Amino acid sequence: MHSIDVRSELAYRVDAPSSFHFSVMADRTARQTVRHESVRVVPELPHETIDAGPGGHRLLRLKAPPGEFRLAYAATVEVDPRVDDPARLSQVPFGELPSEVLGYLNPSRYCESDRLFGFVGRQFAGSPGGYGRVKAISDWVGKNLAYVAGTTDVSSGSADVLLQRAGVCRDFAHVAISLCRASGVPARYVSGYGVGVEPQDFHGFFEAFLDGDWYLFDPTGMAPATGLVRIGTGRDAADTPFASFVGSAALLRKQVSVDGSRGPAAPPTGATSTA
């Protein structure tokens, strides 16, 4: 078990009364515990926390009048990952998948797995099954995509990213998820914070369902699995944006910091789960 300190700050200019949902709060799972947490809205505005989304992550909801406001979140999160032998993790046969997992085999807004069956068959024909297949996919994405900000936008799906071979963390995750689903492995998007991410920002990675549990992968290679703090999960990034609003507003500033200095000097090797 180790502690990770996370902070995020968002500042907005509101031009007309607007309603906001923020997904910045660390999730609470059997293997991730939020020890200390604070939320500040300046100037003070009424707000509430609700559970939402397919992964049941926490949303902070508020209404803002015209003007400027700032949301600051800070937390100390204890991560106690389960680490398993990758060689023992097999793909779950389709007929044995739990009902709540089946949806993560289907194509989604940014993960166009139905367009990639042929590519998967050609590219990963010789790779092993189970954890070995997912690791091969994650490693391939990390080696064959360039991390370049500004090359994708909110309309870019995994097929677009594969063609241009460039994107940011969410694009890396979307491509890996699509390839996993096309291989018959359920996979889902995870939004969160990552130790060592540069430039520091909210981070996007993914989980694959193997042998009855969800295991973490970061195809960017920026953060070890034990240095990832989960915020929420979904079919893709459309389910877990850090902010969404209805009204008229503009983001003025976004700052994120992650301190994992109290973590293990040498992260354990193996298949890691914090679900």
Buried (B, 14 or more C-beta within 10 A) or exposed (E): EBBBBBBBBBBBBBEEEBEBBBBBBBBBBEBBBBEEBEBEBEEEEEBEEEEBBBBEBBBBBBBBEEEBBBBBBBBBBBBEBBBBEBEEBBBBEEEEBEEEBEEBBEBBBBBBBEBBBEBBEEBBEEBBBBBBBBBBBBBBBBEEBEBEEEBBEEEBBBBBBBEBEBBBBBBBBBBBBBBBBBBBBBBBBBBBBBBBBEEBBBBBBBBBBBBEBBBBBBBBBBBBBBBBBBBBBBBBBBBBBBBEBEBEBEEEEBEBEBBBEEBEEEBEEBBBBBB
